[in-house]
Amino acid sequence: LDIPVLHDDQHGTAVTIAAALLNACEVCGKSITDIKIVICGAGAAAISSATMLLEIGVGKEQIIMLDSKGVISTHRAELDDSKARFATNTTATTLSQAIEGADAFIGLSKGDILEDSDVKSMSPSPIIFALANPVPEISYQRAKSLRPDAIVATGRSDNPNQINNVLAFPYLFRGALDTLSTTINETMKIAAAKSIASIAQRAVSKEIVEQYGRTFTFGHEYILPKPGDRRLLIEVSSAVARAAMESGVARRSIASFEEYGRTLLS
């Protein structure tokens, strides 16, 4: 099709996870190109998220992925093409073996599968994204009690650091549609992820303080902007539109992004 097509549960998830991981690494003083990442789950969201991480600088050798049968390794013969792409040459076969010394855990699987010993075995200042819903792979409260030095995110709105696709997909579509783009490509998704991450690093607006009854400061409990932050509409849509133009998939150009930003709020 020569129109933008996006599967939110795959690509919206991937963009938001990428933004969260960029900021979590910033807070923890880790490098995106050096961290060991365990991805628990190998469905559409997990594969898309892993692919997105490669686009923002993570090396394939940094990722260990697991499906319901255990670690996806080069020693397994029954893998389909999407899983085989992320097969690693490791002797680890279980989640407990894979997560030892890991810097980041990204759960896109099922609830309550992360053991206390797994969390304790991770590296200093671990990053734990437990995104199964409604029951995460480990609860926010449990993970923080085991590792106070951790950055923990879930898919739930009642915990800090909710990884919510609504931070990404409306603005991916807005930027794509306003430029009459023929597709939503990797360049546009990377631009969205970096723009989302950038917004969280700056002071929150007065509207967000009024909406939530408190302020937020970039750090362990605030690595992503809050839904409703008007900067998402202006900055992420603009970043996506600019990326569409620069990557050659836009059929309409935006002459002034300053004026474009004003029209988005009108």
C-alpha positions as CSV (number, residue, x, y, z in Angstrom):
1,L,0.0,0.0,0.0
2,D,1.2,3.5,-0.7
3,I,-0.4,4.9,2.5
4,P,0.9,4.8,6.1
5,V,0.3,1.4,7.8
6,L,1.2,0.9,11.5
7,H,0.4,-2.0,13.9
8,D,0.3,-0.2,17.3
9,D,0.8,-3.2,19.5
10,Q,4.0,-3.9,17.5
11,H,5.5,-0.6,16.4
12,G,3.9,1.7,18.9
13,T,5.2,-0.5,21.6
14,A,8.7,-0.7,20.0
15,V,8.9,3.1,19.7
16,T,7.9,3.7,23.3
17,I,10.2,1.0,24.6
18,A,13.1,2.5,22.6
19,A,12.4,6.0,24.1
20,A,12.2,4.5,27.6
21,L,15.4,2.6,27.2
22,L,17.3,5.6,25.9
23,N,16.3,7.6,28.9
24,A,16.8,4.8,31.4
25,C,20.4,4.4,30.1
26,E,20.9,8.1,30.5
27,V,19.7,8.1,34.1
28,C,21.8,5.0,35.0
29,G,24.9,6.1,33.2
30,K,24.9,3.1,30.9
31,S,25.6,3.1,27.2
32,I,23.0,1.8,24.8
33,T,25.8,0.1,22.8
34,D,27.2,-1.8,25.7
35,I,24.3,-3.1,27.8
36,K,23.2,-6.7,28.0
37,I,19.5,-6.9,27.3
38,V,17.2,-9.9,28.0
39,I,13.9,-9.8,26.1
40,C,11.3,-12.2,27.5
41,G,8.8,-13.0,24.8
42,A,9.2,-13.6,21.1
43,G,5.8,-12.5,19.7
44,A,5.0,-9.6,17.4
45,A,5.7,-6.9,20.0
46,A,8.9,-8.5,21.2
47,I,10.3,-9.0,17.7
48,S,9.4,-5.5,16.6
49,S,10.9,-4.0,19.8
50,A,14.1,-5.9,19.4
51,T,14.3,-4.8,15.8
52,M,13.8,-1.2,16.9
53,L,16.6,-1.5,19.4
54,L,18.9,-2.5,16.6
55,E,17.9,0.7,14.8
56,I,18.9,2.9,17.8
57,G,22.3,1.4,18.2
58,V,22.0,-1.9,20.2
59,G,24.1,-4.7,18.7
60,K,22.4,-8.0,18.0
61,E,25.0,-9.7,20.2
62,Q,23.7,-7.6,23.2
63,I,20.3,-9.2,23.1
64,I,19.2,-12.6,24.5
65,M,15.6,-13.4,23.6
66,L,13.4,-16.1,25.1
67,D,10.2,-17.7,24.0
68,S,8.0,-20.2,25.8
69,K,10.6,-22.9,25.3
70,G,13.5,-20.9,26.7
71,V,16.5,-19.0,25.3
72,I,16.5,-18.6,21.5
73,S,19.9,-19.8,20.7
74,T,21.8,-21.1,17.7
75,H,21.6,-24.5,19.3
76,R,17.9,-24.7,18.5
77,A,16.9,-26.1,15.1
78,E,13.1,-25.4,15.1
79,L,13.2,-21.6,14.9
80,D,11.2,-19.7,12.3
81,D,12.9,-16.8,10.4
82,S,11.8,-14.0,12.8
83,K,13.2,-15.8,15.9
84,A,16.3,-17.2,14.1
85,R,17.3,-13.6,13.4
86,F,17.8,-13.1,17.2
87,A,19.3,-16.5,18.0
88,T,22.5,-16.1,20.0
89,N,25.4,-18.4,20.6
90,T,25.0,-19.0,24.3
91,T,24.9,-22.0,26.6
92,A,22.1,-20.3,28.6
93,T,18.8,-22.1,28.2
94,T,16.6,-20.6,31.0
95,L,15.5,-17.1,32.0
96,S,17.4,-17.4,35.3
97,Q,20.6,-18.2,33.4
98,A,20.1,-15.5,30.8
99,I,19.3,-12.7,33.2
100,E,22.4,-13.1,35.3
101,G,24.5,-10.0,35.0
102,A,22.0,-8.4,32.6
103,D,21.7,-4.6,32.5
104,A,18.1,-4.6,31.2
105,F,15.1,-6.9,31.2
106,I,12.2,-6.2,28.8
107,G,9.2,-8.4,29.5
108,L,6.6,-8.9,26.8
109,S,5.4,-12.2,28.0
110,K,3.2,-13.2,31.0
111,G,2.8,-12.2,34.6
112,D,4.8,-13.2,37.6
113,I,7.6,-15.1,35.9
114,L,10.5,-13.1,37.2
115,E,11.9,-14.6,40.4
116,D,13.4,-12.6,43.2
117,S,16.8,-14.3,42.6
118,D,16.6,-13.2,38.9
119,V,16.3,-9.6,39.8
120,K,19.0,-9.9,42.4
121,S,21.4,-11.4,39.9
122,M,21.2,-8.4,37.5
123,S,23.9,-5.8,37.1
124,P,24.2,-2.7,39.3
125,S,21.4,-0.1,38.5
126,P,19.3,-2.6,36.4
127,I,16.6,-1.5,34.0
128,I,13.4,-3.6,34.4
129,F,10.5,-3.1,32.0
130,A,7.8,-5.6,33.1
131,L,5.2,-4.9,30.5
132,A,2.8,-7.9,30.7
133,N,-0.7,-6.6,31.4
134,P,-2.6,-6.6,33.7
135,V,-0.1,-8.6,35.8
136,P,3.5,-7.7,35.0
137,E,6.4,-10.2,35.0
138,I,7.2,-8.7,38.4
139,S,5.3,-6.0,40.3
140,Y,6.8,-2.5,40.4
141,Q,6.7,-2.6,44.2
142,R,8.4,-6.0,44.4
143,A,11.1,-5.1,41.9
144,K,11.9,-1.9,43.8
145,S,12.0,-3.6,47.1
146,L,14.5,-6.1,45.8
147,R,16.6,-3.6,43.9
148,P,16.2,0.0,45.1
149,D,18.8,1.0,42.5
150,A,16.6,-0.2,39.6
151,I,14.6,1.8,37.1
152,V,11.3,-0.1,36.9
153,A,8.6,0.4,34.3
154,T,5.3,-1.4,33.7
155,G,2.4,-1.1,31.4
156,R,0.2,0.0,34.3
157,S,-1.0,3.6,34.9
158,D,-0.9,3.1,38.7
159,N,2.9,2.8,38.8
160,P,5.6,5.3,37.8
161,N,7.1,5.0,34.3
162,Q,4.1,3.6,32.4
163,I,5.2,2.5,29.0
164,N,2.1,3.5,27.0
165,N,1.7,3.3,23.3
166,V,-0.4,6.5,23.4
167,L,2.9,8.4,23.6
168,A,3.8,7.3,20.1
169,F,1.1,6.2,17.7
170,P,-1.1,9.3,17.4
171,Y,2.0,11.4,16.5
172,L,3.4,8.9,14.2
173,F,0.2,9.0,12.2
174,R,-0.1,12.8,12.5
175,G,3.3,13.4,11.1
176,A,2.8,10.8,8.4
177,L,-0.6,12.0,7.3
178,D,0.3,15.7,7.3
179,T,3.1,15.0,4.9
180,L,1.0,12.5,2.8
181,S,3.7,9.9,3.4
182,T,3.6,6.7,1.5
183,T,4.7,4.7,4.6
184,I,5.9,4.9,8.2
185,N,9.5,3.9,7.9
186,E,12.3,3.2,10.4
187,T,13.7,6.7,10.1
188,M,10.3,8.1,11.2
189,K,10.0,5.7,14.1
190,I,13.5,6.5,15.4
191,A,12.7,10.2,15.2
192,A,9.6,9.6,17.2
193,A,11.5,7.6,19.9
194,K,14.2,10.3,20.3
195,S,11.7,13.1,20.4
196,I,9.6,11.3,23.1
197,A,12.8,10.7,25.1
198,S,13.9,14.4,24.8
199,I,10.6,15.7,26.1
200,A,11.0,13.7,29.4
201,Q,14.4,15.2,30.0
202,R,13.0,18.7,30.3
203,A,10.9,20.4,32.9
204,V,7.2,19.4,32.7
205,S,4.6,22.0,31.7
206,K,2.3,23.8,34.0
207,E,-0.7,21.9,32.5
208,I,0.9,18.6,33.5
209,V,1.5,19.8,37.0
210,E,-2.1,20.9,37.3
211,Q,-3.4,17.6,35.7
212,Y,-1.5,15.3,38.0
213,G,-1.3,17.5,41.1
214,R,2.5,17.3,41.2
215,T,5.6,18.0,39.2
216,F,8.0,15.4,37.7
217,T,11.7,15.5,37.5
218,F,13.7,13.4,35.0
219,G,15.1,10.4,36.9
220,H,14.3,6.9,38.2
221,E,10.6,7.5,38.5
222,Y,10.1,9.7,35.4
223,I,11.7,8.4,32.2
224,L,8.8,9.1,29.8
225,P,6.5,12.1,29.4
226,K,3.0,11.8,30.7
227,P,0.1,11.3,28.3
228,G,-1.6,14.6,27.6
229,D,1.7,16.6,27.5
230,R,1.0,18.9,24.6
231,R,4.7,18.9,23.6
232,L,4.1,15.3,22.3
233,L,1.7,16.6,19.7
234,I,3.9,19.4,18.5
235,E,7.4,17.9,18.8
236,V,6.8,14.2,18.0
237,S,4.5,15.0,15.1
238,S,7.1,17.5,13.8
239,A,10.0,15.1,14.2
240,V,8.1,12.4,12.3
241,A,7.1,14.8,9.5
242,R,10.7,16.1,9.1
243,A,12.0,12.5,9.0
244,A,9.4,11.6,6.4
245,M,10.6,14.5,4.2
246,E,14.3,13.7,4.7
247,S,13.9,10.0,4.0
248,G,12.0,10.7,0.8
249,V,8.6,9.2,1.6
250,A,6.7,12.5,2.0
251,R,4.5,13.7,-0.9
252,R,3.8,17.0,0.8
253,S,6.5,19.2,2.4
254,I,6.0,21.4,5.5
255,A,7.5,24.8,4.7
256,S,7.6,26.1,8.3
257,F,7.6,23.8,11.3
258,E,7.0,26.8,13.5
259,E,3.7,27.5,11.8
260,Y,3.0,23.7,11.7
261,G,3.3,23.6,15.5
262,R,0.9,26.4,15.9
263,T,-1.7,24.8,13.6
264,L,-1.5,21.5,15.6
265,L,-2.7,23.4,18.7
266,S,-5.4,25.3,16.9
